[in-house]
Amino acid sequence: MTDRNKRVTLKDIALKAGTSANTVSLALRDSPLLADDTKKRIQQIARNMKYVNNALAGSLRSGCSHTIAIILGDISNPLFAIKIKELEGYFRARNYKTLILNTDEDPDQELSAAQTVIGNHVDGVVICPCQKSRQSLELMQEYNLPFVLMGRAAKEDEAFDSVVWNDRKGGMLATQYLVKRGCKRILMLGASDYISSAAERERGYRAALKEAGLTFDPTLVCRCAPFQADISLQLDRLHAEGVEYDGLFCFSDLIAWEAARYHRDHPLPLVGFDDIQAFYSVPFDMTSIGANVKDEVRTVAELLLGRLAASEPRPAVHRVIDTFLVSR
């Protein structure tokens, strides 16, 4: 009976092939030092024996695991799924594997994710931090693990690489669009203002109101979680309090979809954020704020790989990806 827990080793293959373990290692690395017939024979034996390369052992020997971790707050969010696919493809083309971890925007889970990637000897990390705590970032920094923030900017006292959308411009464009549609009381369905992107989008919203000569009303800024139940509860609360509005600017397309469902009997002008419709077919057209995701992913990946290749420390880099309105 075969022991399922027993890993096939180079020595096991060497014994079967009648060669040394070093020769097997060369064959599995497709080394030009061996004849093609010898390599093919040993590689076939390894396949027959269901050999799996021990990447961890190899990383401990070389100091490089060729693995990049991606840590995100909600991988069920279509925008994050799009970015994961683009990042995985980019890194795979450069001989890196990816490890994906979900945090549910929870700082304790994010810290656990940081501990996991450190323990698995990943080479670098792409992270969209929850920003409720900086413990995970400080831990990775303590272990000299390179990382790049994606989608959320470092705070003024944090020297971290980051790549973000031009969220302030996006907030302005969305609000300007609604003003042009005749809206004078625009409800902003935002996220917690400790999240850098949410704060920047609100700044853009306020700037556009001022530009249009409209008075900012704090009762028209509603911060909510991107979950159906919470959004509906918040809108119910506003209705109960008699808060009136004639247009909606939403922090994300997910929030916008729920807001549209809530107002389905009396539709209002509405703008989302993320332009998910550029990637997926959705049941109805919706105006949204978009950005070049491929450019964002390339910038993130190049920053991280550049950090891995750097022979000495360098200043933190902050990149901003332009945003635009997609009117539908």
Residue pairs with C-beta under 8 A, 6 or more apart in sequence:
7 52
7 54
8 46
8 49
8 50
8 51
8 52
9 21
10 21
10 24
10 25
10 28
11 21
12 49
12 51
13 21
13 24
13 42
13 45
13 46
13 49
13 51
14 20
14 21
14 23
14 24
16 45
16 49
17 23
17 24
17 41
17 42
17 45
19 38
19 42
23 34
23 38
23 42
24 42
24 46
26 33
26 34
26 39
27 34
27 38
27 39
27 42
27 43
27 46
28 42
28 43
28 46
28 51
28 53
30 39
31 39
55 65
55 66
55 67
55 97
56 65
56 120
56 121
58 65
59 65
59 66
59 67
59 121
60 121
64 123
65 120
65 121
65 122
65 123
66 95
66 96
66 97
66 123
67 96
67 97
67 98
67 99
67 120
67 121
67 122
67 123
68 87
68 91
68 96
68 97
68 98
68 99
68 122
68 123
68 124
68 125
68 126
68 304
69 98
69 99
69 100
69 101
69 113
69 117
69 120
69 122
69 124
69 125
69 126
69 127
70 84
70 87
70 88
70 98
70 99
70 100
70 101
70 125
70 126
70 127
71 101
71 103
71 110
71 113
71 114
71 117
71 125
71 126
71 127
71 128
71 129
71 136
72 80
72 83
72 84
72 100
72 101
72 102
72 103
72 127
72 128
73 80
73 102
73 103
73 104
73 105
73 128
73 130
74 80
74 102
74 104
74 105
74 226
75 81
75 84
75 100
75 102
77 226
77 252
77 254
78 253
78 254
78 274
78 276
78 279
78 280
79 252
79 253
79 274
79 276
80 128
82 276
82 279
82 293
83 150
83 293
83 296
83 297
84 98
84 100
86 293
86 294
86 297
87 98
87 126
87 297
87 300
87 301
88 98
90 297
90 298
90 301
91 97
91 98
91 301
92 98
94 305
96 123
99 117
99 120
99 122
101 113
101 116
101 117
102 109
103 109
103 110
103 113
103 130
105 130
105 132
106 130
107 130
107 132
107 133
107 135
107 136
110 129
110 130
110 133
110 135
110 136
111 133
111 135
111 136
111 139
113 136
114 125
114 135
114 136
114 137
114 139
114 140
115 139
117 125
117 140
117 145
118 139
118 140
118 143
118 145
122 145
123 146
123 308
124 145
124 146
124 147
124 148
124 304
124 305
124 307
124 308
125 140
125 145
125 146
125 147
125 148
125 304
126 147
126 148
126 150
126 300
126 301
126 304
127 136
127 137
127 147
127 148
127 149
127 150
128 149
128 150
128 151
128 152
129 136
129 137
129 149
129 152
130 195
131 152
131 194
131 195
131 196
132 194
134 155
134 158
137 147
137 158
137 160
140 147
141 160
146 304
146 307
146 308
147 160
147 161
147 304
148 160
148 161
148 162
148 163
148 300
148 303
148 304
148 307
149 160
149 161
149 162
149 163
149 164
150 162
150 163
150 164
150 296
150 300
151 163
151 164
151 165
151 197
152 162
152 164
152 195
152 196
152 197
153 162
153 164
153 196
153 197
153 200
153 318
154 160
154 161
154 162
154 316
154 318
155 196
158 316
159 315
159 316
160 316
161 303
161 304
161 307
161 316
161 317
161 318
162 316
162 317
162 318
162 319
163 296
163 299
163 300
163 303
163 318
163 319
163 320
163 321
164 196
164 197
164 200
164 318
164 319
164 320
164 321
165 197
165 291
165 296
165 320
165 321
165 322
165 323
166 291
166 320
166 321
166 322
166 323
167 196
167 197
167 200
167 201
167 204
167 323
168 200
168 201
168 203
168 204
168 207
169 204
169 322
169 323
170 201
170 204
170 273
170 289
170 291
170 323
171 200
171 201
171 202
171 203
171 204
171 205
171 207
171 208
171 249
172 204
172 205
172 207
172 208
172 211
173 204
173 208
173 289
173 323
173 324
173 325
174 201
174 204
174 205
174 208
174 249
174 271
174 273
174 289
174 325
175 186
175 204
175 205
175 208
175 209
175 212
175 249
176 208
176 211
176 212
177 271
177 287
177 325
177 327
178 186
178 247
178 248
178 249
178 269
178 271
179 186
179 208
179 209
179 212
179 214
181 247
181 269
182 246
182 269
183 246
183 247
183 269
184 214
184 246
185 217
185 220
185 244
185 245
185 246
185 247
186 205
186 209
186 214
186 220
186 245
186 246
186 247
186 248
186 249
187 220
187 222
187 238
187 243
187 245
187 247
187 248
187 249
188 201
188 202
188 205
188 220
188 221
188 222
188 248
188 249
188 250
188 251
189 222
189 224
189 231
189 234
189 248
189 249
189 250
189 251
189 255
189 256
189 259
190 198
190 201
190 202
190 221
190 222
190 223
190 224
190 251
191 197
191 198
191 223
191 224
191 225
191 226
191 251
191 252
192 198
192 223
193 199
193 202
193 223
198 223
198 251
201 251
201 273
202 221
205 221
205 249
206 216
209 215
209 216
210 216
219 238
219 241
219 243
220 243
220 245
222 234
222 235
222 238
224 230
224 231
224 234
224 255
225 231
226 251
226 252
226 254
226 255
228 258
231 255
231 258
231 259
231 262
232 258
232 262
235 259
235 262
238 245
245 268
246 268
246 269
247 268
247 269
247 270
248 256
248 259
248 263
248 268
248 269
248 270
248 271
249 270
249 271
250 256
250 259
250 270
250 271
250 272
250 273
251 273
252 272
252 273
252 274
253 272
253 273
253 274
253 275
253 276
253 277
253 286
253 288
254 274
255 272
256 270
256 271
256 272
256 273
256 286
256 288
257 272
257 282
257 286
259 270
260 267
260 270
260 284
260 286
263 270
270 286
270 287
271 287
271 288
271 289
271 325
272 286
272 287
272 288
272 289
273 288
273 289
274 288
274 289
274 290
275 288
275 289
275 290
275 291
275 326
276 282
276 288
277 285
277 286
277 288
277 326
277 328
278 290
278 326
279 293
285 328
286 328
287 325
287 326
287 327
287 328
288 325
288 326
288 328
289 323
289 324
289 325
289 326
290 323
290 324
290 325
290 326
291 321
291 322
291 323
291 324
292 321
292 322
295 321
296 321
299 319
299 321
303 317
303 319
307 314
